[in-house]
Amino acid sequence: MKILVTSLPDIRRIPVQRPHHLLLHLTETHDVSVRCVQSNRDLPRQDPFIEDLVQRLDFRYLTGKQKNPAIQELAWAFRKSLSRELHEGAYDVHLNLNSLLAGSRVASLLSAEGIPTILDIGDDLPATFAENAPVPSWISGLITPVSTRMLQRSIRSVAALTYITEVLAEKYHFPARISTRIPNGVDCTLFCPSAATRFRENRGMDPEEYVFGTMGHLNRWVDLETPLLALRSLVREGRIVRMLVVGGGEYLPWYRKMAGDLGIADRVTFTGPVSYAKGPALIQAMDLCLLCRKPTPASQASLPMKVFEFMACGKPVLATPLAGVRETFGDHVAYAGTPGEVASSLSHFMDHRDAAMTAGAANRAFVEKDYTWEKICTRFDRVLEGVASHATAR
C-alpha cells in the first residue's frame, strides 16, 4: 500500500519514540511518505537509528522554516495546491500521528476521495498543549477546551483510532466501534539482560555501590528533583549509593547544578546524550531503574517506552505513580511519588537484592510475552488491513 503520514512530532529530531517503530515496521512492506512539522525547539541531534529510518521514507517537512508548529500546519494544510498534491499522490491510507490541524485537514480531503485515515494517539494532546504552549497567561485557559474540540473533530473524520491507554479512551470518550488500544512496546533483541558492560568499571565506581538510574531526554516533564533529594537523604544515612542519569536535553545543566547545590555531585553520574543503540549497555549498569515524570494531567495518560526498555533488560523498576503506567504494569512496577517514598523504596531494594533480581527477571518475561514491537505492530497491521479492505469494498 501507499501510505501518507502526517505528523506533529518532528520525526527527524525527537528521540526515538513510538512513531519511529511504527514507521519502521510500515516501511518493510509499504511505500511510506511522511509530512511533518519542523521543530523550533532545541532537540537532540539525529540518532543513527532515525537516520536509517528516514532513508527508507519519502520524508519532507511541511515548510522550510522553523516557525510555530501551528503556523506550519495551517500554512501547509490550506495551500491551494494541497488537494491536487494529495490526488496525485494516489495514496491508499492516511496515518495521522497527533496532528490535529494538518492531519485533520488531510483526513477530510482524502475522505472525500474514499481514502481512509487512521488516527494514532500516543499522548494526551489537549493536556500536553496546555502544559507546553508558549502563550500569554490570559489565553492559556482556552487551550484545553479548544484543543479538545479539535481532537473530537479529528476523530469524526477517521475510519479507525488507535491509542495507548484506557485512561485516554475514558477521558475523551473514544468511540468503541472504531477504537483499538495499541500500547507502546520494546525491541527485546536490542534491550535484553547482559553482563557485558564495563561502564561502572570504566568510570571507577565502587563495586559495592548500589546504582539506581534513569534514561531519557531531560525536558520539562522529567522530574529528577525528587530522586536527587532521596539520594541526599540516603547519603546522609551513610548508604553506599549512586545515581546514574543517561541522556541529554535542555534541563541537563539545571540538574547538574542541582546535584552540586545539594552536595551530592560526587554521587551522581551524568552521561550526557547517548545514541539509542547504546542505551541497553547503560541500563545494565543500573541495579534499579527509575521512571521520573512529573505527575501532570498529560503524564497521567502516558505510557513511556522507557519502562518497557528497563523491564526488557531484566531490571526492577520504581516509577512515579501515573494512571497509565499502573493500568499497564500493575504490581510489576513499584511506585513512589515523594522524596521520602523514593528513599524508602530504594532502601528496601538495596536490602532485598535477591528479590529485586527475581522481579527483574519477571519483568523481562512480562514484556517479552505481549509487548515486543513485533507483536504491537501486528496489532496495528490488523487495523490497517481492516480500514484498507473496507475502503476497497466501498
C-alpha positions as CSV (number, residue, x, y, z in Angstrom):
1,M,0.0,0.0,0.0
2,K,1.0,3.6,-0.4
3,I,0.6,5.3,3.0
4,L,0.7,9.1,3.7
5,V,1.7,10.0,7.2
6,T,1.1,13.4,8.7
7,S,3.0,14.1,12.0
8,L,3.0,16.8,14.6
9,P,6.2,15.4,16.2
10,D,9.4,16.2,14.3
11,I,10.2,12.6,13.3
12,R,13.8,13.5,12.3
13,R,14.8,15.3,15.6
14,I,12.8,13.9,18.5
15,P,14.4,11.0,20.5
16,V,13.4,7.5,19.3
17,Q,9.7,7.0,20.2
18,R,6.6,5.2,19.3
19,P,6.2,6.8,15.8
20,H,9.7,5.6,14.7
21,H,8.9,2.0,15.5
22,L,5.5,2.1,13.7
23,L,7.1,3.8,10.7
24,L,10.0,1.4,10.6
25,H,7.6,-1.5,10.6
26,L,5.4,0.0,7.8
27,T,8.4,0.6,5.5
28,E,9.1,-3.1,5.5
29,T,6.1,-3.8,3.3
30,H,4.6,-0.5,2.2
31,D,5.6,2.7,0.4
32,V,5.5,5.4,3.1
33,S,5.6,9.2,2.7
34,V,5.9,11.4,5.8
35,R,5.0,15.1,6.1
36,C,5.8,16.6,9.5
37,V,6.3,19.8,11.4
38,Q,9.8,21.1,11.8
39,S,10.5,21.7,15.5
40,N,11.6,25.1,16.6
41,R,12.9,23.7,19.9
42,D,16.4,22.6,21.0
43,L,16.2,18.9,20.3
44,P,18.9,16.2,20.2
45,R,21.0,15.7,17.1
46,Q,19.7,13.0,14.8
47,D,20.2,9.5,16.1
48,P,21.7,6.8,13.8
49,F,18.5,4.7,14.3
50,I,16.5,7.7,12.9
51,E,19.0,8.4,10.1
52,D,18.4,4.9,8.8
53,L,14.7,5.2,9.1
54,V,14.5,8.5,7.2
55,Q,16.4,7.0,4.3
56,R,13.6,4.5,4.0
57,L,10.9,7.1,3.7
58,D,9.8,9.8,1.4
59,F,10.3,12.4,4.1
60,R,9.5,16.1,3.9
61,Y,8.9,19.0,6.3
62,L,5.6,20.9,5.9
63,T,7.5,24.1,5.5
64,G,11.2,25.2,5.1
65,K,11.2,27.3,8.3
66,Q,11.2,26.5,12.0
67,K,8.1,28.6,12.7
68,N,5.5,28.0,15.4
69,P,4.2,24.4,14.7
70,A,0.6,25.6,14.4
71,I,1.5,28.1,11.8
72,Q,3.5,25.4,9.8
73,E,0.5,23.1,9.9
74,L,-2.0,25.8,8.8
75,A,0.3,27.2,6.1
76,W,0.6,23.7,4.5
77,A,-2.9,22.4,5.1
78,F,-4.6,25.3,3.4
79,R,-2.4,25.7,0.4
80,K,-4.3,25.9,-2.9
81,S,-2.2,23.1,-4.3
82,L,-2.8,20.6,-1.4
83,S,-5.8,18.9,-3.0
84,R,-4.0,18.3,-6.2
85,E,-0.9,17.1,-4.4
86,L,-3.0,14.5,-2.4
87,H,-4.8,13.4,-5.5
88,E,-1.6,12.9,-7.5
89,G,-0.1,11.0,-4.6
90,A,-2.5,8.1,-5.2
91,Y,-2.4,7.1,-1.5
92,D,-4.3,4.1,-0.2
93,V,-4.3,5.1,3.5
94,H,-3.5,8.1,5.6
95,L,-1.9,7.7,9.1
96,N,-2.2,10.8,11.3
97,L,0.3,11.0,14.2
98,N,-1.0,13.5,16.7
99,S,-1.6,16.2,14.0
100,L,-4.9,18.0,14.8
101,L,-4.6,20.7,12.2
102,A,-2.8,19.5,9.1
103,G,-3.7,15.9,9.8
104,S,-7.4,16.7,10.3
105,R,-7.5,18.7,7.1
106,V,-5.8,15.9,5.1
107,A,-8.2,13.4,6.5
108,S,-11.2,15.5,5.4
109,L,-9.8,15.9,1.8
110,L,-8.9,12.3,1.4
111,S,-12.2,11.0,2.9
112,A,-14.0,12.8,0.1
113,E,-12.0,10.6,-2.3
114,G,-12.8,7.4,-0.3
115,I,-9.3,7.2,1.2
116,P,-9.4,6.3,5.0
117,T,-7.5,7.8,7.8
118,I,-6.1,6.1,11.0
119,L,-5.5,8.5,13.9
120,D,-2.9,7.2,16.3
121,I,-3.0,9.0,19.7
122,G,0.2,8.5,21.7
123,D,-0.3,11.3,24.1
124,D,-2.9,13.3,25.9
125,L,-2.8,16.1,23.3
126,P,-5.1,18.7,24.9
127,A,-3.3,18.4,28.2
128,T,0.1,18.4,26.5
129,F,-0.7,21.6,24.5
130,A,-2.0,23.3,27.7
131,E,1.2,22.5,29.6
132,N,3.7,23.4,26.9
133,A,2.1,26.1,24.6
134,P,4.2,29.3,24.8
135,V,1.2,31.6,25.0
136,P,0.3,34.5,27.4
137,S,-1.5,33.6,30.6
138,W,-4.7,35.4,29.6
139,I,-5.2,33.0,26.7
140,S,-3.8,29.8,28.3
141,G,-7.2,28.8,29.7
142,L,-8.6,28.4,26.2
143,I,-6.1,25.9,25.1
144,T,-7.6,22.8,26.7
145,P,-11.2,23.3,25.5
146,V,-10.2,24.4,22.0
147,S,-7.7,21.5,21.5
148,T,-10.3,19.1,22.9
149,R,-12.8,20.2,20.3
150,M,-10.0,19.8,17.7
151,L,-9.4,16.3,18.9
152,Q,-13.1,15.4,18.7
153,R,-13.3,16.9,15.2
154,S,-10.3,14.9,14.1
155,I,-11.9,11.7,15.5
156,R,-15.1,12.3,13.5
157,S,-13.1,12.2,10.2
158,V,-11.3,8.9,10.7
159,A,-12.0,5.3,9.8
160,A,-10.0,4.0,12.8
161,L,-8.5,5.2,16.0
162,T,-5.5,3.7,17.9
163,Y,-4.5,4.8,21.3
164,I,-2.0,3.8,24.1
165,T,-4.0,3.8,27.4
166,E,-7.6,3.3,28.5
167,V,-7.1,6.4,30.6
168,L,-7.1,8.4,27.3
169,A,-10.1,6.5,25.9
170,E,-12.2,7.2,29.0
171,K,-11.2,10.8,29.3
172,Y,-12.1,11.7,25.8
173,H,-14.8,9.2,25.2
174,F,-13.3,7.5,22.2
175,P,-16.0,5.7,20.1
176,A,-15.6,2.0,20.8
177,R,-16.6,0.8,17.3
178,I,-13.5,2.4,15.6
179,S,-11.1,2.4,18.6
180,T,-8.3,-0.1,19.4
181,R,-5.8,0.1,22.2
182,I,-2.3,-0.4,20.9
183,P,0.2,0.3,23.7
184,N,3.9,1.0,23.3
185,G,6.4,-1.8,23.1
186,V,10.1,-2.7,23.1
187,D,12.7,-4.3,20.9
188,C,13.6,-7.3,23.1
189,T,16.5,-8.2,20.9
190,L,18.3,-4.8,21.5
191,F,17.1,-4.4,25.1
192,C,18.0,-7.6,26.9
193,P,19.8,-8.8,30.0
194,S,23.5,-8.8,29.7
195,A,26.5,-8.8,32.0
196,A,28.7,-7.4,29.2
197,T,29.0,-3.8,30.4
198,R,32.2,-2.3,31.7
199,F,30.6,1.1,32.3
200,R,30.9,1.0,36.1
201,E,34.5,-0.2,36.0
202,N,35.5,2.4,33.3
203,R,34.0,5.2,35.4
204,G,35.9,4.0,38.5
205,M,32.7,3.3,40.5
206,D,32.9,1.4,43.8
207,P,31.9,-2.2,43.1
208,E,29.9,-2.1,46.3
209,E,27.8,0.9,45.2
210,Y,24.2,0.4,44.6
211,V,23.4,2.2,41.4
212,F,19.9,3.4,40.5
213,G,19.3,5.4,37.5
214,T,17.1,6.7,34.6
215,M,17.4,7.3,30.9
216,G,15.9,9.7,28.5
217,H,15.8,13.3,27.2
218,L,15.7,15.7,30.1
219,N,12.9,18.0,29.3
220,R,10.3,20.0,31.2
221,W,8.2,16.9,32.2
222,V,11.1,15.0,33.7
223,D,11.4,15.1,37.5
224,L,14.9,14.5,38.8
225,E,14.5,16.7,41.8
226,T,12.6,14.0,43.7
227,P,15.2,11.2,43.3
228,L,18.1,13.7,43.9
229,L,16.5,14.7,47.2
230,A,16.0,11.0,48.0
231,L,19.7,10.4,47.2
232,R,20.8,13.1,49.5
233,S,18.8,11.5,52.3
234,L,20.4,8.1,51.7
235,V,23.9,9.6,51.6
236,R,23.3,11.3,54.9
237,E,22.3,7.9,56.3
238,G,25.7,6.5,55.2
239,R,24.3,4.3,52.3
240,I,26.8,3.5,49.5
241,V,24.6,4.5,46.6
242,R,24.9,6.4,43.3
243,M,22.5,7.8,40.7
244,L,23.2,7.4,37.0
245,V,21.4,9.8,34.6
246,V,21.6,8.7,31.0
247,G,20.7,11.4,28.4
248,G,20.9,15.0,27.4
249,G,18.4,17.7,27.0
250,E,17.7,21.3,27.8
251,Y,17.4,20.6,31.6
252,L,20.7,18.7,31.9
253,P,22.7,21.8,33.1
254,W,20.0,22.7,35.6
255,Y,20.0,19.2,37.1
256,R,23.8,19.1,37.2
257,K,23.7,22.4,39.2
258,M,21.0,21.0,41.5
259,A,23.2,18.0,42.3
260,G,26.0,20.4,43.2
261,D,23.7,22.6,45.3
262,L,22.5,19.5,47.2
263,G,26.1,18.5,48.0
264,I,25.8,15.2,46.1
265,A,27.6,15.9,42.8
266,D,30.1,13.2,43.6
267,R,27.3,10.7,43.9
268,V,25.6,11.5,40.6
269,T,26.9,10.5,37.2
270,F,25.5,12.3,34.2
271,T,26.4,10.7,30.8
272,G,25.0,13.4,28.5
273,P,23.4,12.4,25.2
274,V,23.8,8.8,24.0
275,S,22.5,7.0,20.9
276,Y,19.5,4.7,21.1
277,A,21.7,1.7,20.4
278,K,24.0,2.4,23.4
279,G,21.1,2.7,25.9
280,P,20.9,-1.1,26.8
281,A,24.5,-1.3,28.0
282,L,24.0,1.7,30.3
283,I,20.8,0.3,31.7
284,Q,22.8,-2.8,32.6
285,A,25.0,-0.6,34.8
286,M,21.9,0.1,37.0
287,D,20.7,-2.1,39.8
288,L,17.3,-0.4,39.7
289,C,15.7,1.8,37.1
290,L,13.5,4.9,37.7
291,L,10.7,6.4,35.7
292,C,10.9,10.1,36.9
293,R,8.0,12.0,35.5
294,K,6.1,14.9,36.9
295,P,2.5,13.7,37.6
296,T,0.8,16.3,35.4
297,P,-2.5,15.7,33.6
298,A,-0.6,14.9,30.4
299,S,1.7,12.5,32.2
300,Q,-1.2,10.6,33.8
301,A,-2.3,9.2,30.5
302,S,1.2,8.5,29.2
303,L,2.9,5.1,28.8
304,P,6.6,5.8,28.5
305,M,8.7,3.4,26.4
306,K,11.5,3.6,28.9
307,V,9.6,1.4,31.3
308,F,9.3,-1.3,28.7
309,E,13.0,-1.0,27.9
310,F,14.1,-1.1,31.6
311,M,11.9,-4.3,32.0
312,A,13.3,-5.9,28.9
313,C,16.8,-5.5,30.3
314,G,15.7,-7.5,33.3
315,K,15.7,-4.7,35.8
316,P,13.3,-3.8,38.6
317,V,11.5,-0.5,38.1
318,L,10.5,2.2,40.5
319,A,8.0,4.7,38.9
320,T,6.1,7.9,39.6
321,P,2.5,6.6,40.2
322,L,0.9,7.5,36.9
323,A,-2.5,6.2,35.9
324,G,-1.4,4.9,32.5
325,V,1.6,3.2,34.0
326,R,-0.4,1.5,36.7
327,E,-3.0,0.4,34.1
328,T,-0.4,-1.4,32.0
329,F,2.1,-2.7,34.5
330,G,0.2,-3.1,37.8
331,D,2.4,-4.6,40.5
332,H,5.2,-5.5,38.1
333,V,6.4,-2.0,38.9
334,A,7.0,-0.3,42.4
335,Y,5.7,3.2,42.9
336,A,6.9,6.2,44.8
337,G,6.0,9.9,44.4
338,T,7.8,11.9,47.1
339,P,11.5,12.1,48.1
340,G,10.7,10.2,51.3
341,E,8.8,7.5,49.5
342,V,11.6,7.2,46.9
343,A,14.3,7.0,49.6
344,S,12.3,4.3,51.5
345,S,11.8,2.2,48.3
346,L,15.4,2.5,47.4
347,S,16.4,1.3,50.9
348,H,14.1,-1.7,50.5
349,F,15.5,-2.7,47.2
350,M,19.0,-2.3,48.5
351,D,18.2,-4.5,51.5
352,H,16.5,-7.2,49.3
353,R,18.7,-7.6,46.3
354,D,17.8,-11.2,45.6
355,A,14.1,-10.3,45.5
356,A,14.9,-7.4,43.2
357,M,16.7,-9.7,40.8
358,T,13.8,-12.0,40.8
359,A,11.4,-9.1,40.0
360,G,13.7,-8.0,37.2
361,A,13.6,-11.5,35.6
362,A,9.8,-11.5,35.9
363,N,9.7,-8.1,34.2
364,R,11.6,-9.4,31.2
365,A,9.2,-12.3,30.8
366,F,6.2,-9.9,31.2
367,V,7.2,-7.6,28.3
368,E,8.6,-10.4,26.1
369,K,5.2,-12.2,26.2
370,D,3.0,-9.3,25.0
371,Y,4.9,-6.1,24.4
372,T,7.6,-6.7,21.7
373,W,7.3,-4.2,18.9
374,E,6.7,-7.2,16.6
375,K,3.6,-8.1,18.5
376,I,2.5,-4.5,18.9
377,C,2.9,-3.8,15.1
378,T,1.0,-7.0,14.3
379,R,-2.0,-5.5,16.1
380,F,-1.5,-2.3,14.1
381,D,-1.4,-4.3,10.9
382,R,-4.9,-5.7,11.7
383,V,-6.3,-2.2,12.0
384,L,-4.6,-1.1,8.8
385,E,-5.8,-4.1,6.8
386,G,-9.3,-3.6,8.1
387,V,-9.6,0.0,7.0
388,A,-8.0,-0.7,3.7
389,S,-10.2,-3.6,2.9
390,H,-13.3,-1.7,3.9
391,A,-12.3,1.2,1.7
392,T,-11.8,-1.2,-1.2
393,A,-15.2,-2.8,-0.7
394,R,-16.8,0.6,-1.0
